[in-house]
């Protein structure tokens, strides 16, 4: 009822449409629809689907249903992508080279193959012993591999000198090549093997020295050479230095000095 005591006109719903006074006209639905109406609520407004509601009010980060959008590599500048790709290729190449070098070092200088035949014409021990070569050569003699022991080079210990000076239960031949190096030792043994008509020889030397010595002795001696490495008790730093020296000497023999 208004201040003048007159009641406003009544509002009547007829057939789903609104009729009434101006006071209620603002509440009229925008699209009249007879109830019940599919897709339209009780108020007459259109019902929204779930996708439409999410589009109007997307879930906040951290709430249920939120989707984190990852950073796409394509958003990076081309120069950055190229630099990262180049660094990746360099790292892979460095890793492959390091693995290859480590494998070759292990095969040639750390764990060289040992080839001991059942029998041979002589066991040859090279000079440069640090306590590992003579015991290995004597063990082969006790095992009956050969009847002759050759000490090739200047003796390095009192035991080696005694071996050359005093009679043994087996034949001992001591060679003193000049100069006293691996090449001269190979030449001296080649002459002895030719004079004795030896066919099979076992050469004992240190592990890091076996690859280069085997190359030289196979060049200079006509007999079959079987290398037997003996491991010295060196610290790892000394072993690494000796391996570096052997690399240089072996490369020189392969590329420059190819003769006996």
JOLINLIN-V146470 format. One line per field, one symbol per residue. ss: DSSP state (h for helix, s for strand, l for the rest). psi: psi as a letter, one per 40 degrees, with the letter a starting at -180 (. if undefined). burial: 1 if it has 9 or more other ideal C-beta (glycine too) atoms within 8 Angstrom, else 0. A space follows every 50 residues. Layout:
# JOLINLIN-V146470
ss->???
psi->???
burial->???
This chain:
# JOLINLIN-V146470
ss->lllllllllllsssllsssllhhhhllllllllllllllslllllslllh hhhhhhllllllllllllllllhhhllhhhhhhhhhhhhhhhhhhhhhhh hhhhhhhhhhlllllllllllsssssllllllhhhhhhhhhhlllllsss sslllllhhhhhhhhlllllsssssllllllhhhhhhhhhhhhhhhllls sssssshhhhhhhhhhhhhhlllssssssslllllhhhhhhhhhhhhhhh hhhhhlllll
psi->hideehiiiihhhhfeihiaiededeehidhhhhiihhehadeeihhiid ddddddgiiiheiheihhhihhdeeiiddddddddddddddddddddddd ddddddddedgiihghidiidihhhiifhfedddddddddddefdiehhh hhihieiddddddddiiieihhhhigihigiddddddddddddddefidh ihhhaideeddddddddddeheihhhhhihhigiiddddddddddddddd dddddcgea.
burial->00000000001000000101100110001001100000010001000000 00110000000000010000000000000010000000000000000000 00001101110100001001111111111111111111011000110111 11101010011011000001011110100101111111110110000101 11111111111111111011101011111101000000100110010011 0110000000
